Amino acid sequence: MKYVLWHTNPDTDSYCAAVVAAWFLWELHENPEYASAIFLWPPNNETKYVFEKVWLDIPKPTTELPEWSEIVLVDHNEASQSIADRERYTIHMVIDHHKIADFATSWPVSMRCEPVACTCTILAEMMLENVIVPNRGIAELMIWAIMSDTLYRRSPTTTQRDKDAVARLNEIARIEDLEAYSNEMFAAKSDLWDISAKDIVTMDYKTFDFHGHTMGIWVMETTDPNYAFDRKEDLIDSIHDIKDEQWLDQLLFCVVDILNSHTTALVVSDKEEEIVSGAFGVIVEDGYADLWDRVSRKKTIAPPIDEWFKSN
């Protein structure tokens, strides 16, 4: 059995990609016992909405795997974003769309890492190459993942391959109004009235090693940024707590306005202010930094920070 895993604090692409990858491996090897998606972390509201829309139940989380299990990594490859004690397991395959970082094994592995916006775009292409036709539910999951990761094609990470994948998959899913459905999905993600400040901060984050400095970049994608701005003080307290708990050198919390393709960063210390001002050439006022249309952590937020650390 191969266990398909996503990164910590998974987004919709991670959840969907794990389910889709397991299904793809079943079909490829003609064996439903070949692979299983393992749910190690709970879903966010957007992901819950997607699974309800497709009429799929989200399985209960699994706390651990048998030692030396064979694992398939989707939507990540960095150890800091993966299952704890990853060295206890055997990496069988990687399907990802991020940069390759701190990744090494003592054995050959299958790797499919492509410069597209979404892991499910890669999976859709792998199905096409292997003449495997997804059922309607699997096609819908891939569409929603791509719509989520591209912010309905607003993100600069969006490629023609992502658009082509959606077009092919929608021949099966037959969703009449993709934009309307996407906006409903984003509204579900934005409904945070009953979510604690700490859970908001940790909802979608990744930790990076920038030239010896450990920094968390945490993103809140929403149709209503006031969900964050109205709780500024609580969020700042949570950010300081999380920095201490996770031994992070720095932490940047970014609020992405999905509908207007606009990002505002919450800056909580003098060091973060120095980094943000230097990396993006902006002024921090009252704890906020306007990052304009930098809505992609992977393409337009993390790279300037990496270059700043490299030069400083």
N, C-alpha and C positions, 0 to 999 in steps of 0.2 A: 504493500500500500504506500502510495506517495501522498504526503500531506501538503496541501497548497496553502501558503501563508501570505498574508499581506503585512504592511508596515504598522507600527504602533499608531494609535489614534487614527484609525483608517477613515478615508473619505469614501465617497460613493464608488469611485473607480476601483479602489482596492477591494471593497466588498464584492462588487459585480465581477471584477476580474478573477477573483478566487473561485467563485461559483462557476463562471464561464470556463476557466482553465481546467477545472476538474471535469466538467462535462466534456470539453474538447478531448481530454486525454482518455476518457471512457470510450468516446467514439473512435478515436484514432487507434486504440489498442483493442477495440471491440470487447471491453471488459469493464463493467460498472464497478468492479472492486479495485480497479487500477489506481484510482486517485480519489481523494476526499478533501473538500474545502474545510479548513479548521477555523473556528470562530473564537479567537483569543481575546478580542476586545469588542465592546458594545458599539452599536451603530449610532450615528447622529440622526437628527430628525429627517434630514433629506434622504438618507439611505432607507430609513423606515418607510418613508413615503413611496420610494421607488419600489420596494419589495411588496408593499400593499397594492400598488398599482398593477404589478405583474401577477398578483395573487400567489406570492411565494412567502412561506414562513421563514423567518430568520432563526436558525437553530440556536440552542443555548450555547453559551461560550464554553470552551474546553480549557481547563486550567493548565494542562501540561501534556507533553507527548512522551511516548516511550523513548528512552535514550537510544541514540544512533538511528532514529527514524530517518527515512529519506524525505527531504522536504523540497518543495518547489516554491521559489520566491516570486511573487508578482508585485509589480508597482514599486519595487525598491530593490536595492542591493547592498546599501551601506549597513554595517553591523549595528551602528547606533540607532537605526530605525527598525531593527528586526527583533525577532524573538530573543529573549534573554538566554545567555549561555549558548549562542548559536553553534559554537564549536562542538557541542555535544551531539550535533546532528550531521547527517550527510546531505549536502546540497546536491540535488539531482538536476535542477533546471532553474534558470532565471528568465523571466519575461518582464521587461521593464522599459521605461522611456526616460530615465534619468541618467545623469552622468555616472560613470563607473568610479567608485571610490572605496578605498581600503578593502578591496575584495581579492581574496586569494584562497585557493583550495589545494589539497595534495593530490587531487584526482581531476580528470577532465570532466567538465560539465557542459550541458547544452545551454547556450545563452542566446537570447533573442532580445537585443536592446536596440531600439530604433528611435530616431529623432522625430517623434510625433507627439501629439498633445495628450494621448490617452493610451493606457495599456490595452484597453478593449479594442482599439483600432488595430493593434498588432495581432490580437487574437482573431479578429475578423479576417485579417489577411492570411493568417495561418490556416484558418478553415477553408478559405478560398483556394489556397495552394494545395490543400489535401482533399479537395472536392468533398468537404463536409458541410452540409447545409444545416444551419441552426434551426431549432423549432422557434415558434413565435415568442415564447417566454424568454429564451436565451437571446434572441435578436433584440427584444425590448430592453433587457438588462444592458446590453452593449450600447444601445442608442442612448439610454439615460446616462450611462457612465461618460460617454463622449460629450454629451450636452453639458454635463456637470463640469468636466475638466476643461472644456473650452469656454465655459460661461456662455453657452449658446453662441459659439463662434466669435465671441467678443475678445477672447484672450489672444495675445500675440503668439502664443504657442500653437494656435490652430494652423493645421496644414491642409493641403488639398486632399491628402490621404485620409485625414479625419472626415472631411466632408464626403468623400467618395464612399467611405465605409458606412456612414449614416444612410446615404442614398441607397446602397445595396441592401442594407439591413431593413430599411423601411419598406422595401418590396415585400418583405415577409411580415413585419410588424403592422404595417398599414396604419400608422398614426397620422391622422388627418392634419393636425395643426401642431407641429413640433414646437413652435415658439410659445404657444399658449401653455402646452404641457410643461415646457421647461420653466416658464415663469411660475407655474404652480409648484414645481419642485423647489425652486429657489425660495418661494414664500414659505414652504415647509421648513427649509433650512433656517430661515430668518425668525421663526417662531421660537423665541428663547425666553419667554416671560417666566417660565418655571425652572430655568436652568441657573445654577449657581454661578457666581463670577469665576470661580476656579474652573468649573467645567467649561465655561465659555472660552477661557484662555487656553485650556488644554484640548479643545475640541479638534483642532486640526493643526498639528505642529510637527516640525522636523528639526532635528538637532544636527548642526554642521560643525565640522572641524575646519576652521579657517586658519591655516598655517599655525597650528598649535593653540588656537583660541576656540573654546567650545561655546557656540552661540546657538540659541534656539530662535527659529523664526516661526512665529505662530500667526496663523491667518484666520480671520473671521470673515467669511463671505456672506453678504446679506443684502437684501433689498431695502433694508432700513437701518442705516448706520447708527441711528439714535439708540438702538438697542444697546450699543456699546457706549456711546458718548454720555448717555444718561446715567451710566453706572461707572463712570471713570474712576472714582476713588476706590470702589470695591475691586475693580480690575487691577489697579496699581498695587493694592495690598496683595492680591493673589499672585501677581507677577513676581513681587519680591519674595513671597513664600516659595514659589516654585523654583526660582533661581537658587535659593538656599537648599531646597530639598534635592534638587537634581545636580547640584554642584556646577551650575552653568556660569561661565565668565560673563556672558551678556545674554539678554533676551529682548527681542523686538516683536511687538504685537501689532499686526497690521489689520486694519479694518477695510475690506474691499467692498465698495458699493457696486454690486453686480450690474445694475441697470444703467449706471452712468459711467462705468469703467473707470473708477476713480478710487485711489487708495490713500488712507490716512494712517500714519504710524503713531502709536502711543509710546512716547519715549520717557523712561522712568529714572534715568541716572545721567550724570555728567558724561560718563564713558560712552553710553549709548548715543548721547547727543553728539559727541565728537565723531563717532563712527558714521552716524546718519548724515550729519552735515558734510563730512568729508567724502562719503561714498556717493551721495546724491546731489551735492551742491545746493542744499536747501537750508532754510533757517527754521530752527525749532522754536515754537512760540507756545507758552502755557502747556508744555508737555506734548504738543502735537507737531508732527511734521507732515507736510503735504507732499506726497510722492506722486501726485498727478495720476497718469494713466499706467503706472507700473502695477498691474494686477496679477502678474505671474511670479510666484516665489521662485520658480525654477529658472525663468528666463530673464526677468527684469529686476528682481529684488536681490536674490542671493549673489549673482555674478558681480555687481558693483561692490558689494561688501567684501567679497573674496579679493577683488583687485585692491581695495583699500587696505586690507590686512597685509597683502603681499607687498605693498609699497611702504607700509608703516611698521 
